[in-house]
Amino acid sequence: MQVTELGRETGDWDDFVRASGAGTPFHLTAWRRAVEGSFPHRPHYLMATRAGAIEGVLPLFEVRGLLGDRSLVSVPYAVYGGICAATTDAREALLEAAGTLARRRGAQYVELRHLTEQGLTLPTKTRYVTFSREISARDDENLEAIPRKQRRMVRHGAKQGLRAEIGQEHFDEFYAIYAASVRNLGSPVFPRRLLAGIVSAFGKDCQILTVHHEDRVVAAVLTLFYEDQVLPYYGGARRDALRYAVNDFMYWELMRHAAAAGYRVFDFGRSRVGTGAYDFKRHWGFEPRPLPYQYVLVRARSLPDVSPSNPRFQGLIRAWQRLPLAVTNRVGPWLTRYLP
């Protein structure tokens, strides 16, 4: 088994993407282009081959922390990543190569955001879960699958005069709402260029669904479409529109659009256990599935913990929530390069 590190520009990149496609819930080329165009993180693309045939791949990005420490992450700013291998030998070879690369680059650890269990005996976080299920081509069947209380919320939004549009023309309104929403949660917002880069790189496979009330946009979600799956990735709503049940209406309209377009898996995405987003998705009848985020500890002695649930960050989160939006929109994108 041979593991090769590919450069940014290489003729093997197409082979790398084809090998990773079966285990990656979005197009790796597009994500690579968006991240590389927005941040200075150095990419490392590892490919395992045997007798000229590709048996596994591992995309990694080298990220610097606020204090100058380094880590290797697969993949930053996304919820899924890690090793994609067809054989145990390839999986183990890629894991060994990642550890060797981390030691050579002076990294504290390697973070592998696996979607499914890989059979690797590594330190594992169980803080995050994902929610996905199959959907029907019929609206009535999809609505019936939503618990009664949430069905009432969907209908409430429609009665309030909400309407939905889908496309890419409302990016500015989407970003403004998203930036305010993450500030309200106490988190820094990603740079506008990253989200615009995702829209550009994914093309028609990235759409923005906006919810309108009277003459203004009150909620929006940036969504990725891949094979038979729909993944609402970044979204938010105006505080003063929550009384209209705008989030329930928005995700129902997205599900309707996806079902009509032929998509059959609705992936509600990642949430931390015990959060409001976690409860919201469960109330929609989705069951959580643990995400095995695994780590190769190199210089670090314990698992990193930069989650908002870390008690050490609670004071900072409350302070961030009180800052003017103009300040968080300016400082947040700079911070996120250190918080991938």
SESE-418096 format. One record per residue (C-alpha): x, y, z; chain. Coordinates in nm, 3 decimals, always signed. Each point is the difference from the previous one (the first is absolute). Last residue first. Layout:
N
        x        y        z  cadena
        X        Y        Z       A
...
# end
This chain:
340
        x        y        z  cadena
   -1.274   +2.591   +1.164       A
   +0.068   +0.228   +0.297       A
   +0.328   +0.183   -0.078       A
   -0.114   +0.125   -0.341       A
   -0.332   +0.069   +0.173       A
   +0.144   +0.288   +0.199       A
   +0.057   +0.224   -0.301       A
   -0.355   -0.058   -0.125       A
   -0.134   +0.091   +0.347       A
   +0.182   +0.332   +0.044       A
   -0.185   +0.205   -0.263       A
   -0.344   -0.158   +0.019       A
   +0.031   -0.012   +0.379       A
   +0.067   +0.374   +0.015       A
   -0.280   +0.107   -0.234       A
   -0.236   -0.233   +0.186       A
   +0.056   +0.194   +0.321       A
   +0.141   -0.214   +0.283       A
   -0.237   -0.145   +0.259       A
   +0.005   -0.355   -0.138       A
   +0.381   +0.006   -0.002       A
   +0.006   +0.076   +0.374       A
   -0.230   -0.294   +0.073       A
   +0.220   -0.229   -0.208       A
   +0.318   +0.123   +0.169       A
   -0.147   -0.069   +0.342       A
   -0.111   -0.348   -0.103       A
   +0.336   -0.095   -0.153       A
   +0.155   -0.177   +0.298       A
   -0.318   -0.205   +0.047       A
   +0.069   -0.184   -0.333       A
   -0.339   -0.031   -0.169       A
   +0.106   +0.249   -0.267       A
   +0.246   -0.267   -0.120       A
   +0.373   +0.074   -0.006       A
   +0.085   -0.324   +0.179       A
   +0.313   -0.178   -0.119       A
   +0.035   -0.362   +0.112       A
   +0.281   -0.053   +0.250       A
   +0.380   -0.017   +0.007       A
   +0.058   +0.199   -0.318       A
   +0.335   -0.052   -0.169       A
   -0.118   -0.275   -0.232       A
   -0.356   -0.099   +0.088       A
   -0.166   -0.167   -0.297       A
   -0.364   +0.087   +0.038       A
   -0.345   -0.130   -0.086       A
   -0.335   +0.168   -0.057       A
   -0.245   -0.289   +0.010       A
   -0.330   +0.171   -0.094       A
   -0.284   -0.151   +0.203       A
   -0.336   -0.048   -0.176       A
   -0.292   +0.209   +0.121       A
   -0.358   -0.093   -0.093       A
   -0.208   +0.238   -0.212       A
   -0.365   +0.043   +0.100       A
   -0.016   +0.376   -0.051       A
   +0.015   +0.040   +0.377       A
   +0.334   -0.178   -0.015       A
   +0.128   +0.267   -0.238       A
   -0.109   +0.285   +0.228       A
   +0.147   -0.170   +0.309       A
   +0.346   -0.025   -0.157       A
   -0.021   +0.359   -0.127       A
   -0.087   +0.116   +0.353       A
   +0.307   -0.172   +0.139       A
   +0.022   -0.316   +0.210       A
   +0.221   -0.202   -0.232       A
   +0.191   +0.221   -0.240       A
   -0.149   +0.013   -0.347       A
   +0.101   -0.121   -0.345       A
   -0.209   -0.007   -0.314       A
   -0.370   -0.022   -0.084       A
   +0.081   -0.245   -0.279       A
   -0.314   -0.056   -0.209       A
   +0.045   -0.309   -0.216       A
   -0.218   -0.062   -0.308       A
   +0.075   +0.280   -0.243       A
   -0.220   -0.006   -0.311       A
   -0.057   +0.371   -0.064       A
   -0.349   -0.015   +0.154       A
   +0.145   -0.153   +0.316       A
   +0.268   +0.268   +0.025       A
   -0.249   +0.286   -0.044       A
   -0.238   -0.143   +0.258       A
   +0.285   -0.059   +0.246       A
   +0.117   +0.359   -0.048       A
   -0.353   +0.128   +0.057       A
   -0.022   -0.204   +0.318       A
   +0.338   +0.132   +0.112       A
   -0.111   +0.361   -0.044       A
   -0.346   -0.040   +0.156       A
   +0.143   -0.158   +0.313       A
   +0.263   +0.275   +0.021       A
   -0.256   +0.280   -0.051       A
   -0.232   -0.103   +0.279       A
   -0.158   +0.348   -0.046       A
   +0.105   +0.103   +0.350       A
   +0.359   -0.057   -0.109       A
   -0.023   +0.298   -0.235       A
   +0.127   +0.264   +0.248       A
   +0.312   -0.203   +0.059       A
   +0.091   -0.009   -0.367       A
   +0.077   -0.349   -0.123       A
   +0.308   -0.208   -0.069       A
   +0.162   -0.255   -0.225       A
   +0.320   -0.173   -0.102       A
   +0.010   -0.361   -0.124       A
   -0.340   -0.129   -0.107       A
   +0.111   -0.333   -0.154       A
   -0.206   -0.162   -0.275       A
   +0.091   -0.353   -0.107       A
   -0.069   -0.211   -0.310       A
   +0.329   +0.086   -0.177       A
   +0.118   +0.310   +0.187       A
   -0.197   +0.319   +0.061       A
   +0.137   +0.267   +0.232       A
   -0.220   +0.254   +0.179       A
   +0.048   +0.358   +0.116       A
   -0.292   +0.086   +0.228       A
   -0.198   +0.323   +0.030       A
   -0.238   +0.179   +0.236       A
   -0.187   +0.332   +0.020       A
   +0.041   +0.134   -0.354       A
   -0.207   +0.317   -0.043       A
   -0.307   +0.129   -0.183       A
   -0.285   -0.188   +0.169       A
   +0.166   -0.286   +0.180       A
   +0.254   -0.178   -0.217       A
   +0.182   -0.328   +0.059       A
   +0.320   -0.057   -0.198       A
   +0.137   -0.328   -0.133       A
   +0.357   +0.035   -0.119       A
   +0.129   -0.256   -0.250       A
   +0.321   -0.197   -0.042       A
   +0.016   -0.285   -0.251       A
   -0.064   +0.250   -0.282       A
   +0.347   +0.144   +0.051       A
   +0.198   -0.183   +0.267       A
   +0.309   +0.220   -0.034       A
   -0.186   +0.332   -0.027       A
   -0.239   -0.061   +0.289       A
   +0.283   -0.139   +0.213       A
   +0.219   +0.298   -0.087       A
   -0.278   +0.239   +0.103       A
   -0.009   -0.183   +0.333       A
   +0.376   +0.022   +0.040       A
   +0.023   +0.358   -0.132       A
   -0.257   +0.120   +0.254       A
   +0.235   -0.109   +0.273       A
   -0.144   -0.239   +0.260       A
   -0.187   +0.158   +0.289       A
   +0.130   -0.008   +0.355       A
   -0.216   -0.187   +0.254       A
   -0.208   +0.128   +0.294       A
   -0.335   -0.140   -0.112       A
   -0.127   +0.351   -0.075       A
   +0.318   +0.059   -0.201       A
   -0.080   -0.319   -0.195       A
   -0.344   +0.135   -0.087       A
   +0.118   +0.350   -0.095       A
   +0.255   -0.137   -0.246       A
   -0.255   -0.240   -0.150       A
   -0.254   +0.277   -0.054       A
   +0.253   +0.227   -0.171       A
   +0.138   -0.291   -0.206       A
   -0.343   -0.103   -0.124       A
   -0.097   +0.356   -0.095       A
   +0.319   +0.036   -0.204       A
   -0.042   -0.343   -0.162       A
   -0.353   +0.071   -0.123       A
   +0.064   -0.074   -0.368       A
   +0.114   -0.359   +0.052       A
   -0.324   -0.190   -0.051       A
   -0.299   -0.110   +0.206       A
   -0.303   +0.203   +0.104       A
   -0.231   -0.053   +0.296       A
   -0.320   +0.168   +0.120       A
   -0.120   +0.098   +0.344       A
   -0.352   +0.142   +0.025       A
   -0.055   -0.066   +0.369       A
   -0.226   -0.294   -0.087       A
   +0.295   -0.176   -0.168       A
   +0.207   +0.039   +0.314       A
   -0.278   -0.143   +0.215       A
   -0.028   -0.299   -0.232       A
   +0.364   -0.089   +0.062       A
   -0.047   +0.053   +0.375       A
   -0.304   -0.228   +0.003       A
   +0.203   -0.268   -0.174       A
   +0.261   +0.047   +0.272       A
   -0.255   -0.087   +0.268       A
   -0.129   -0.302   -0.193       A
   +0.333   -0.174   -0.051       A
   +0.140   +0.017   -0.356       A
   -0.041   -0.326   -0.196       A
   -0.351   +0.108   -0.105       A
   +0.149   +0.303   -0.174       A
   +0.236   -0.220   -0.201       A
   -0.284   -0.231   -0.101       A
   -0.222   +0.291   -0.102       A
   +0.279   +0.163   -0.198       A
   +0.060   -0.307   -0.218       A
   +0.342   -0.090   -0.145       A
   +0.081   -0.151   +0.336       A
   +0.287   +0.080   +0.232       A
   +0.278   -0.218   +0.134       A
   +0.164   +0.097   +0.326       A
   +0.281   +0.213   +0.138       A
   +0.109   +0.144   +0.333       A
   +0.361   +0.029   +0.112       A
   +0.150   -0.022   +0.345       A
   +0.280   +0.186   +0.175       A
   +0.147   -0.032   +0.349       A
   +0.119   -0.357   -0.045       A
   +0.370   +0.074   -0.022       A
   +0.235   -0.287   -0.078       A
   +0.354   -0.094   +0.104       A
   +0.112   -0.252   -0.263       A
   -0.043   -0.375   -0.041       A
   -0.109   +0.013   -0.364       A
   -0.295   -0.209   -0.121       A
   -0.110   +0.279   -0.234       A
   -0.330   +0.095   +0.164       A
   -0.200   +0.231   -0.224       A
   +0.002   +0.369   -0.092       A
   +0.359   +0.044   +0.105       A
   +0.128   +0.344   +0.088       A
   +0.368   -0.094   +0.035       A
   +0.200   +0.244   +0.213       A
   +0.380   -0.041   +0.001       A
   +0.189   +0.130   +0.303       A
   +0.251   +0.250   +0.138       A
   +0.165   +0.058   -0.336       A
   +0.376   +0.044   -0.038       A
   -0.012   -0.042   -0.379       A
   +0.211   -0.318   +0.003       A
   -0.194   -0.141   +0.293       A
   -0.330   +0.070   -0.172       A
   +0.123   -0.153   -0.326       A
   +0.104   -0.320   +0.179       A
   -0.338   -0.019   +0.172       A
   -0.182   +0.052   -0.330       A
   +0.216   -0.266   -0.167       A
   -0.088   -0.251   +0.273       A
   -0.371   +0.070   -0.043       A
   +0.030   -0.024   -0.378       A
   +0.175   -0.338   +0.029       A
   -0.261   -0.127   +0.246       A
   -0.289   +0.092   -0.230       A
   +0.179   -0.137   -0.307       A
   +0.065   -0.334   +0.170       A
   -0.360   -0.018   +0.124       A
   -0.126   +0.034   -0.355       A
   -0.229   +0.232   -0.199       A
   +0.112   +0.315   +0.175       A
   -0.145   +0.344   +0.074       A
   +0.177   +0.150   +0.300       A
   -0.130   +0.314   +0.164       A
   -0.275   +0.241   -0.101       A
   -0.345   +0.111   +0.110       A
   -0.118   +0.317   +0.174       A
   +0.178   +0.248   -0.223       A
   +0.183   +0.322   +0.089       A
   +0.327   -0.197   +0.016       A
   +0.032   -0.354   -0.140       A
   +0.176   -0.207   +0.099       A
   +0.208   +0.208   +0.241       A
   +0.377   +0.007   +0.061       A
   +0.096   +0.206   +0.303       A
   +0.249   +0.276   +0.072       A
   +0.084   +0.219   +0.299       A
   +0.058   +0.371   -0.062       A
   -0.189   +0.128   +0.304       A
   -0.316   +0.079   -0.196       A
   +0.012   -0.340   -0.167       A
   +0.157   -0.085   -0.334       A
   -0.178   -0.240   -0.237       A
   +0.158   -0.251   -0.237       A
   -0.271   -0.143   -0.225       A
   -0.046   -0.371   -0.063       A
   -0.164   -0.205   -0.276       A
   +0.033   -0.378   +0.052       A
   -0.029   -0.249   -0.285       A
   -0.028   -0.375   -0.039       A
   +0.044   -0.303   -0.224       A
   +0.130   +0.164   -0.320       A
   +0.136   -0.256   -0.248       A
   +0.360   +0.025   -0.128       A
   +0.112   -0.331   +0.153       A
   -0.129   +0.118   +0.334       A
   -0.088   +0.363   +0.063       A
   -0.070   +0.220   +0.301       A
   -0.057   +0.372   -0.067       A
   +0.074   +0.283   +0.243       A
   -0.102   +0.357   -0.082       A
   +0.172   +0.260   +0.219       A
   -0.138   +0.354   -0.015       A
   +0.169   +0.303   +0.160       A
   -0.251   +0.226   +0.171       A
   +0.025   +0.360   -0.124       A
   -0.379   +0.042   -0.012       A
   -0.268   +0.102   -0.250       A
   +0.102   -0.132   -0.341       A
   +0.141   -0.322   +0.141       A
   -0.324   -0.062   +0.188       A
   -0.231   +0.064   -0.298       A
   +0.213   -0.193   -0.250       A
   +0.036   -0.301   +0.230       A
   -0.374   -0.005   +0.065       A
   -0.072   +0.005   -0.373       A
   +0.252   -0.274   -0.077       A
   -0.130   -0.215   +0.285       A
   -0.357   -0.014   -0.130       A
   -0.228   -0.067   +0.294       A
   -0.096   -0.294   +0.216       A
   +0.343   -0.164   -0.024       A
   +0.028   -0.376   +0.031       A
   -0.073   -0.111   -0.355       A
   +0.166   +0.307   -0.149       A
   +0.343   -0.045   +0.155       A
   +0.143   -0.220   -0.275       A
   -0.143   +0.224   -0.274       A
   +0.145   +0.306   +0.171       A
   +0.348   -0.149   +0.025       A
   -0.010   -0.116   -0.363       A
   -0.088   +0.354   -0.106       A
   +0.287   +0.135   +0.210       A
   +0.262   -0.231   -0.157       A
   +0.107   +0.257   -0.261       A
   +0.129   +0.220   +0.273       A
   -0.030   +0.361   +0.109       A
   -0.048   +0.044   +0.372       A
   +0.251   -0.276   +0.070       A
   -0.074   -0.365   +0.062       A
   +0.143   -0.196   +0.290       A
   +0.055   -0.364   -0.090       A
   -0.070   -0.309   +0.210       A
   +0.123   -0.335   -0.132       A
   -0.140   -0.339   +0.101       A
# end
